[in-house]
Amino acid sequence: MVRYSRRRLIGLVLPVALVGLNLFAAEAFAQKNARETVIYSPPSLTLVAAPTAIQVCEDAIPPVVNLDARASSPQGYPIRYSWRASTGRIQGDGANVTWNLAGASPGYHRAFVDIDTGSGDELCQAFSSVTVLVNRCPPPLPVCPTVNISCPENPVLGQPLDFTATAAGGSGPHIYNWTISAGTILSGQGTNSINVDTTGLAGATVIAKLSMGGYPMDCSATCVFQFPVPLECRKFDEFPDIARNDEKARLDNFAIELQSDPSSTAYVIIHPGRQGRPGDVQRHTTRVVDYLMNSRGIDSQRIVTLDGPTRSELVVELWTCPQGGKPPVP
């Protein structure tokens, strides 16, 4: 009985033990898998360019764009960066680089960045790109040439004058266009030198203006000068063959006039009479000059004597001429 009972007991207990052993093994396997399973989160990545639009100009500082890759790894793994661009050249490495777009054609251009984190089976990757607009550099603003006009220093009324200009620099052609406020351009229009007729411009102010053609703005220079009012000789007195004392009184007044302007010149014109005697003109000339010189102190270099045409009777004309004045014509 006893032996039978042990066998029966073993038969009852053994299945239960086997079930328990299986349950323990399953639980242990599940715990092992739970410890080895890891959920990986991908890295985050954004790419920013500054500026997003640039101009490419010849003979200028190379256009450069700053690229900033903002990446993070949730697991804290190191991040490796790989850069490339559709045109231009990437300079530097890491998260912040520069993009040199020298020589890039107008239009949109793209830069790319790839990153990876971790290693082996745990390697995670991400990529991003950014677009930059390249604009053509506007043409340079036009620049006027430096223009100078050489004005006549001593213009002579009635004589043609020459105006000459020099033009240096500028961003356009040298096209000469002259205008004159008074007078007439005789020759040289379209060149850097003109010849101008000044007839009838006594006392006039003349403005010679040179405008350089081919520019959108005013590129001009002017020369301004004034012709002096012509100095005229003035008849001071006229008298016939009068008494000597009366003649002296007339000459005294004439001498006072000459002394008031030491630069003036005295003209004495003697007209012979039709019924006069030979030598009358010479005698009157000598008498007048002698009195002005010896009695009134007038320098002989300031006295000019002229013979006038015959009149009905002898006549003496006294003229004063300022310096530069046109002498009287008998």
C-alpha positions as CSV (number, residue, x, y, z in Angstrom):
1,M,0.0,0.0,0.0
2,V,2.7,2.3,1.0
3,R,4.7,1.7,-2.2
4,Y,1.6,2.2,-4.2
5,S,0.8,5.4,-2.5
6,R,4.3,6.9,-3.3
7,R,4.0,6.1,-6.9
8,R,0.6,7.7,-7.0
9,L,1.9,10.7,-5.2
10,I,4.8,11.1,-7.7
11,G,2.4,10.8,-10.5
12,L,0.3,13.6,-9.1
13,V,3.2,15.9,-8.2
14,L,5.4,15.6,-11.3
15,P,3.0,17.3,-13.8
16,V,2.6,20.2,-11.5
17,A,6.3,20.6,-11.1
18,L,6.8,20.5,-14.9
19,V,4.2,23.2,-15.4
20,G,5.9,25.4,-12.8
21,L,9.3,24.9,-14.4
22,N,7.9,25.9,-17.8
23,L,6.3,29.0,-16.3
24,F,9.6,30.0,-14.6
25,A,11.5,29.6,-17.8
26,A,9.0,31.7,-19.8
27,E,9.1,34.4,-17.3
28,A,12.9,34.5,-17.3
29,F,13.0,34.7,-21.1
30,A,10.5,37.5,-21.2
31,Q,12.6,39.5,-18.6
32,K,15.7,39.0,-20.7
33,N,14.0,40.3,-23.9
34,A,12.6,43.2,-21.9
35,R,16.1,44.2,-20.8
36,E,17.6,43.9,-24.4
37,T,14.9,45.8,-26.3
38,V,15.7,49.6,-26.8
39,I,13.5,52.1,-28.7
40,Y,15.7,54.6,-30.6
41,S,14.5,58.1,-31.5
42,P,15.8,59.7,-34.7
43,P,17.9,63.0,-34.5
44,S,16.2,66.3,-35.2
45,L,17.6,68.6,-37.9
46,T,16.8,72.1,-39.3
47,L,19.0,74.1,-41.7
48,V,19.0,77.9,-41.8
49,A,20.7,80.2,-44.3
50,A,21.6,83.9,-43.8
51,P,21.0,85.8,-46.0
52,T,18.6,84.0,-48.3
53,A,19.1,86.3,-51.2
54,I,22.4,87.8,-52.4
55,Q,23.9,89.8,-55.3
56,V,26.9,88.5,-57.2
57,C,29.0,91.4,-58.7
58,E,32.2,91.3,-60.6
59,D,35.3,92.8,-59.0
60,A,33.5,92.8,-55.6
61,I,33.9,90.9,-52.3
62,P,32.9,87.3,-52.8
63,P,29.3,86.7,-51.8
64,V,29.1,84.4,-48.8
65,V,26.1,82.8,-47.1
66,N,26.2,81.5,-43.5
67,L,24.7,78.0,-43.1
68,D,23.6,76.9,-39.6
69,A,22.6,73.2,-39.1
70,R,20.6,72.9,-35.9
71,A,20.7,69.2,-34.9
72,S,20.2,67.2,-31.7
73,S,20.4,63.5,-30.7
74,P,17.8,62.4,-28.1
75,Q,20.3,59.7,-27.0
76,G,23.1,62.2,-26.8
77,Y,25.2,60.5,-29.5
78,P,27.8,62.6,-31.3
79,I,26.6,64.1,-34.6
80,R,28.6,64.0,-37.8
81,Y,27.9,66.5,-40.6
82,S,28.4,66.1,-44.3
83,W,27.9,69.2,-46.6
84,R,27.4,69.7,-50.3
85,A,26.0,72.4,-52.6
86,S,24.5,72.6,-56.2
87,T,27.1,75.3,-57.0
88,G,29.7,77.3,-55.2
89,R,31.9,76.0,-52.4
90,I,31.2,75.0,-48.8
91,Q,33.9,76.2,-46.5
92,G,34.3,74.6,-43.0
93,D,32.8,71.6,-41.3
94,G,30.6,71.0,-38.3
95,A,27.3,72.6,-37.6
96,N,28.2,76.1,-38.9
97,V,29.8,76.6,-42.3
98,T,30.0,79.3,-45.0
99,W,28.8,78.9,-48.6
100,N,30.9,80.9,-51.1
101,L,28.8,81.6,-54.2
102,A,31.4,83.6,-56.2
103,G,30.7,83.3,-59.9
104,A,27.2,81.7,-59.4
105,S,24.7,82.5,-62.1
106,P,21.5,84.3,-61.2
107,G,18.7,82.0,-59.9
108,Y,18.1,79.6,-57.0
109,H,20.8,77.4,-55.6
110,R,20.6,74.8,-52.9
111,A,22.9,73.6,-50.2
112,F,22.5,70.2,-48.5
113,V,23.5,68.7,-45.1
114,D,23.5,65.1,-44.0
115,I,24.0,64.0,-40.4
116,D,24.3,60.7,-38.6
117,T,24.5,59.7,-35.0
118,G,25.4,56.5,-33.1
119,S,27.3,53.6,-34.6
120,G,26.7,50.1,-36.1
121,D,23.2,48.9,-35.8
122,E,22.3,51.9,-33.8
123,L,23.2,54.4,-36.6
124,C,20.5,57.0,-37.3
125,Q,20.6,59.5,-40.2
126,A,18.8,62.7,-41.2
127,F,19.2,65.3,-44.0
128,S,18.0,68.8,-44.9
129,S,18.5,71.5,-47.5
130,V,18.0,75.2,-48.0
131,T,17.6,77.5,-51.0
132,V,19.3,80.8,-51.7
133,L,18.5,83.3,-54.4
134,V,21.3,84.8,-56.4
135,N,20.5,88.1,-58.1
136,R,22.5,89.7,-60.9
137,C,24.4,92.7,-59.7
138,P,22.9,95.9,-61.0
139,P,25.1,97.9,-63.4
140,P,27.2,100.5,-61.8
141,L,25.8,104.1,-61.6
142,P,27.2,106.4,-64.3
143,V,29.9,108.8,-63.3
144,C,30.5,112.2,-64.9
145,P,33.9,112.9,-66.3
146,T,35.9,115.8,-64.8
147,V,35.5,118.7,-67.2
148,N,37.5,121.9,-67.3
149,I,37.2,124.8,-69.7
150,S,40.1,127.1,-70.4
151,C,38.7,130.7,-70.7
152,P,40.4,133.4,-72.7
153,E,42.4,135.6,-70.4
154,N,42.5,138.8,-72.4
155,P,39.5,138.8,-74.8
156,V,39.7,141.4,-77.5
157,L,36.4,142.7,-78.8
158,G,35.8,141.8,-82.4
159,Q,38.5,139.2,-82.4
160,P,37.5,135.4,-82.5
161,L,38.1,133.6,-79.2
162,D,39.1,130.0,-78.6
163,F,37.6,127.8,-75.9
164,T,39.3,124.6,-75.1
165,A,38.1,121.9,-72.7
166,T,39.7,118.9,-71.1
167,A,37.6,115.9,-70.0
168,A,39.0,113.0,-67.9
169,G,37.5,109.9,-66.5
170,G,33.7,109.2,-66.6
171,S,31.8,106.0,-67.3
172,G,30.7,107.0,-70.8
173,P,31.9,108.4,-74.1
174,H,33.2,112.0,-74.4
175,I,30.6,113.7,-76.6
176,Y,31.1,117.5,-76.7
177,N,28.1,119.8,-77.0
178,W,28.8,123.5,-76.7
179,T,26.4,126.4,-76.2
180,I,27.2,130.1,-76.1
181,S,25.0,132.7,-74.5
182,A,26.2,135.4,-76.9
183,G,28.2,135.4,-80.1
184,T,28.4,132.7,-82.7
185,I,30.3,129.4,-82.8
186,L,32.4,129.6,-86.0
187,S,33.9,126.1,-85.8
188,G,34.7,123.2,-83.4
189,Q,31.2,122.1,-82.4
190,G,31.4,118.4,-81.3
191,T,35.1,118.7,-80.4
192,N,36.9,119.8,-77.3
193,S,37.7,123.2,-78.7
194,I,35.6,125.9,-80.4
195,N,36.2,129.2,-82.1
196,V,33.7,132.0,-81.3
197,D,32.9,135.2,-83.2
198,T,32.6,138.1,-80.7
199,T,31.5,140.9,-83.0
200,G,29.1,143.3,-81.3
201,L,29.7,142.0,-77.8
202,A,31.0,145.1,-76.2
203,G,30.2,145.1,-72.4
204,A,28.4,141.7,-72.8
205,T,28.7,138.8,-70.4
206,V,29.4,135.6,-72.3
207,I,28.8,132.1,-70.9
208,A,30.4,129.2,-72.7
209,K,28.8,125.9,-71.5
210,L,30.1,122.5,-72.4
211,S,27.6,119.6,-71.8
212,M,29.0,116.0,-72.1
213,G,26.5,113.8,-74.0
214,G,25.8,110.2,-73.3
215,Y,25.0,110.5,-69.6
216,P,21.6,110.4,-67.9
217,M,22.5,113.4,-65.7
218,D,24.0,116.8,-66.2
219,C,27.7,116.5,-66.8
220,S,28.7,120.1,-67.8
221,A,31.2,122.9,-67.1
222,T,31.0,126.6,-67.8
223,C,33.3,129.5,-68.5
224,V,32.0,133.0,-67.8
225,F,33.7,136.2,-68.8
226,Q,32.7,139.8,-69.6
227,F,33.9,142.0,-72.4
228,P,34.8,145.4,-70.9
229,V,32.8,148.4,-72.0
230,P,34.9,150.0,-74.7
231,L,36.8,153.1,-73.6
232,E,36.0,156.1,-75.7
233,C,37.9,159.3,-76.3
234,R,36.0,162.5,-75.5
235,K,36.2,165.8,-77.2
236,F,36.9,168.2,-74.4
237,D,36.9,171.5,-76.3
238,E,36.9,173.1,-79.7
239,F,37.7,176.8,-80.6
240,P,38.8,178.9,-83.6
241,D,41.9,181.1,-83.8
242,I,41.1,183.2,-80.7
243,A,43.1,185.7,-78.6
244,R,46.1,184.3,-76.9
245,N,44.7,184.9,-73.3
246,D,41.4,183.2,-74.2
247,E,43.3,180.3,-75.7
248,K,45.4,180.0,-72.4
249,A,42.2,179.9,-70.4
250,R,40.9,177.1,-72.6
251,L,44.2,175.2,-72.2
252,D,44.1,175.7,-68.4
253,N,40.8,173.8,-68.2
254,F,42.2,171.1,-70.5
255,A,45.3,170.7,-68.3
256,I,43.1,170.3,-65.2
257,E,41.2,167.5,-66.9
258,L,44.4,165.7,-67.9
259,Q,45.8,166.0,-64.4
260,S,42.6,164.4,-62.9
261,D,43.5,161.2,-64.8
262,P,47.3,160.8,-65.1
263,S,46.9,157.8,-67.3
264,S,45.0,159.6,-70.0
265,T,46.4,161.0,-73.2
266,A,45.8,164.4,-74.7
267,Y,45.1,164.7,-78.4
268,V,45.4,168.1,-80.1
269,I,43.9,168.3,-83.6
270,I,44.5,171.4,-85.7
271,H,42.3,172.0,-88.7
272,P,43.7,174.6,-91.1
273,G,41.4,177.3,-92.6
274,R,40.9,177.7,-96.3
275,Q,42.1,181.2,-96.2
276,G,44.9,180.6,-93.7
277,R,48.5,181.3,-94.2
278,P,51.2,178.7,-94.6
279,G,52.5,177.5,-91.3
280,D,49.4,178.4,-89.3
281,V,48.9,174.8,-88.3
282,Q,52.5,174.3,-87.1
283,R,52.5,177.6,-85.2
284,H,49.3,176.7,-83.3
285,T,50.5,173.2,-82.6
286,T,53.8,174.4,-81.2
287,R,52.0,177.1,-79.1
288,V,49.5,174.7,-77.6
289,V,52.0,172.0,-76.8
290,D,54.5,174.5,-75.3
291,Y,51.9,176.0,-73.0
292,L,50.7,172.6,-71.8
293,M,54.2,171.4,-71.1
294,N,56.0,174.4,-69.8
295,S,53.1,176.3,-68.1
296,R,50.9,173.5,-67.0
297,G,53.5,170.7,-66.4
298,I,51.9,168.1,-68.8
299,D,54.4,165.4,-69.8
300,S,55.2,165.6,-73.5
301,Q,54.7,161.8,-73.8
302,R,51.0,162.3,-73.0
303,I,50.4,164.8,-75.8
304,V,49.6,163.7,-79.4
305,T,49.2,166.2,-82.2
306,L,47.3,165.5,-85.4
307,D,46.5,167.5,-88.5
308,G,42.8,167.6,-89.3
309,P,41.1,168.2,-92.6
310,T,40.7,171.8,-93.9
311,R,37.7,173.8,-92.7
312,S,36.4,177.2,-93.5
313,E,38.6,178.6,-90.7
314,L,41.3,177.3,-88.5
315,V,39.9,175.2,-85.6
316,V,41.6,173.6,-82.6
317,E,40.1,170.4,-81.1
318,L,41.2,169.2,-77.7
319,W,40.5,165.5,-76.8
320,T,41.1,163.3,-73.8
321,C,41.5,159.6,-74.1
322,P,41.5,157.1,-71.2
323,Q,44.1,154.4,-71.3
324,G,43.2,151.8,-73.9
325,G,40.7,154.1,-75.6
326,K,40.5,154.2,-79.4
327,P,42.3,157.4,-80.6
328,P,40.1,160.0,-82.4
329,V,40.1,160.1,-86.1
330,P,40.7,163.6,-87.5
